[in-house]
């Protein structure tokens, strides 16, 4: 068993520290030891779900180790345990108590970890996001729909560009009033940006996953030879810039974190995880909690 991770808050940033420490894709046992973790954000839940399904696809069963009952309860309430139960083993086994799936959709500030396989999965999730943006974060109607459109395009990519895999989405709101902010995680365990973009010979040569992220965020870049395609990640960055949020795009062994007050991206080489995973943080329209959002992008 791995020692405690020394990670207390597992988010889209510290997730890579966890992967570097444990690397469940190597070795005989696929253990993901969350001992010591006391908080997990939606983007990290999506990333963990992606890892579990990627391991299962390689005929390896991941083992998730928990040492805190409150974290176990949160994972059940956030829909993570239901999402990974078909492919992962939880230690210690959770008691067969309350059915948290009965609460799915009841918290307006939460989208439980949800599998997305076709376009028909998206409308209720997008409606939920629009509702939170308008009612809780005070976004004007058209701004809320713009954000939902960008999320929709990113979600669509999880099954449009991959075969025999699926995507995941999760969301949670934090804080109150003008200090309220929102995190949305979307991810898949498919081919990743580099392999997808190489299918179109009109795209420039791509030597690395980090380079692929840079190419994918340019308007009109796609696996398809169609100028109307390839707007998803570009649109996501433009929307995040407009609302002074933060976004992280991770693919394969590379990631870029964009801090939107400077419209700049920081690149990192990270442990390999299949597919593409995205974390988006947005604050309230009036009096955004910029410090929390920007701190998450440092």
N, C-alpha and C positions, 0 to 999 in steps of 0.2 A: 504494500500500500504506500502511496505517496505521502510524504509529510504534509502538514498544513501548507496551503499555498502562500500564505502571508498576504493574500488578497482579501480585503474586507468588503469592498464594493466591486462587484464584477460588472463592468460595462463594456462598451464596444472598444475601449482603449485597453483596459486591463485584461480583456479576453486574450490578447496576443501574448501577454506575460504567462497566462495560464497554459496556452498551447506550447509555449517555449519550455515551460517547466515540465510538462507531462507528455506532450506529443503522442496522443492516443493512436495516431496512424502508424506508429512504430512499436515494435516489441510484440510479445505474445498476448498480453492482456490489454484490452482497450479501456483503461480506467480513467475516468474524469473525476478527480477528487476535489470536491467543493468544501472540504473541511476548512473552517475559519471564515468562509464567506458568509456575510450577514445581510447583504443587499445585492439584488440582481436586477438590472434594468431590462426593459423590453428588447433593445437591440441585442444584448448579450443572450437573452433567452432564445431569440431567433438564431443566433450564431451557434448556440449549443444544440438546438434542434437540427440545424444543418449538419453539424458534425456527427450526431447520432445516426442520421439517415445515410450520410456518406459512408460511415463505417458499416452499416447494415448492408449497403449495396455491395460492399466487398466481402460479404458473408462473415462479418465480425460483429459480435454483440457488444456494444458499449455498456460499461458498468458505471453508474453515477453514484458517488459516495457523498452522503449528507451527514452532518453532525449536529444540526440544529433544528429543532422541531418547528420553530417559527418560519425558517426558510423552507422547510418541507411543505408547510401549510400554504405559504405564499406560492410556491411552485404549483401546488394543486389548484389554488384559486386563480392563478394567472394562466391556466390552461396548458402549462408546459408538460406536466406529467401525463395528461391525457394525450397530448400530441406525440410524445415519444414512447409511450407505453408499448406500442406494437413492436418497437425495435430495440429498446433499451431495458436494462435491469437496474432497479433502484436498491441501494443498500443504505441503511437497513430497510427492509420492506415496509411500506406504509400500512398503517392499520386500515382495515376496510370499514371506514366510518362514514362521514358525511360525503354525499355526492356533490362535489363542487361544480360539476358540469351543469347542474341545475341552475346555477347562478350566472351562467354564460350570458353576456349581453345586458346584465342588470345594472352594472356600474357605468354611468355615462362617461367616466374618465378613463375607462379601461377597455382595450380590445385584447381579449385573451389570445394566446398563441393559436393561430388559425392556419390550417393548411390551405393553400391556394393552388388549384389544379387546372381550372378553366375560368373563362371570363364570367361565368355565371356565379362564381364565388365572390366577385368583387362588389356589386352594387350595395349590399347591406353594410359592408365594411367601409366603403367610401361615404355612404350616408352618415355613418357614425362619426367619421372624421370631420365631415362638414359641420355636423351638429356641435361637436366640441369646439371647433374653431370659431363658430359664430356665437354660441351661447356662453362659452366659458372663457375664451381668449379674445372675444370681442372683435373678430375679424369681419370686415364688410362682406356681404354676400359673394361678390365676384372674386375677392381675394381668397375666400374659403374654397370656392370652386376651383380656382387656379391651383391651389395646393393639392386638392383631391385629384385633379387631372394629372399632375406630376406623379403623385403616388400611384395612380392607376396605370400610367405608362410603365413605371418601374415594376409593378406587380405583373403586368402583362408579359414583361420580358422573362419572368421566371419560368413560364411554360411555353412561350413562343419560340425561345432560342434553345430549348433543351428537349430531350426525348427521354421518356420513362423516369423522369424525376419530377419533383414538385417544388413549390415555394412555400414560404411562411411569412406571416405578418403579425406584429404585436404592437400595442400602443399603451402608454400610460401617461396621465397628467399628474403633475406635482405642484405643490404650493397653493396659495390662495390669492385672489384679487390680482393686483398688478404684478405680483411675484409668481404668478402661475406660468408654468411652461410645460411643454409636451415633448415626449420622445416617441418616435415611430421607428420600428425596425422592420426591414424587409430582407429576405435572403433566400437563396437556393443553393443546391449542391450539384449544379449542372456543369457545363463546359467551361465557364469563365469567359471573361471579356476577350482575352487574347485569341483563344481558339475560335470564338464566335466571329470576331472581326476578320480573321484570316480567311474566312469563307468567301469574302468579297474581294476579288483581285484588284479592285479600284482603291481599296484602302492602302495606306502606306505600310511599308514593312514594319512589323511589330516584334521587337526583340525581347520584351519583358512584360510582366503583368503591370508594373507601374506605368510603363509606356502605353499599354493598352487602355488604362484608365484615362490617361491624358487624351488619347485619340477618341475614346468613347464619349467624352464630355463635349466634343465639338459638334456643332449643329450639322445634321445630315449624315453623321457617321453611323453605319449599320452593316449587318451582314448582307443586306439586300441591296441590289443595284436599283434603288428607288429613292429619289430626292425627297419624297414625302416621309420616309422612315428615318429613324435615328434621332428623334427629338427628346427621348425620355430623360436621359441623364443631363443633357444640356438644359432642358426645361427645369429639371429639379434644381440645378445650381442657380439659374436665374431667379426662380421663385424664392429660394433660400436667401439669396443676396438681397432681394427686395424686402424681405421681412427680417433681415439681420439675424438669421439663425446660424446654425452650424450643421455641416453634413460630412459624413465619412463614407467613402466608397472603398470597399475591400474586394479584391479578386485574386484568387490563387495565392501567390506569395508576395503580393504588393498591396499597399493601401495608401490613400491620399485623404488627409483631413483638411477641409476647407473652412477657414475662418472668414465669415462674410463681412465683417467690418473692414477688412483689408482686401477682400476679394483675392485671397491668396491660398494656395494649397501647399501642404507639407507632405512630403513623400516618405514612406517607410517600407523597408523590406521586413516581412513578417513570416511566421511559420505557415507552410502551405495548408490551405483549406480549399476544397473544391468549390466552384461556383462563384457567385457574387453576393455580397452582403452590404446593406446600406443602413446607416443610422442617421436620422434627421431629428434635430432639436429646434423647436420654435417657441418663442415667448409670446406674451400677451401683446395685442396690437397697441394698447395704450399702456405705456410704462413697462416695456419688455424687461424681463429680468436678464439683462445682458451679461452680467458677471457670471451667473451660473452657466449660461449657454456657452459663452466664450471660454470659460475655464475648461469646459468639456472638450474643447478643440485645441487645447495647448499641446 
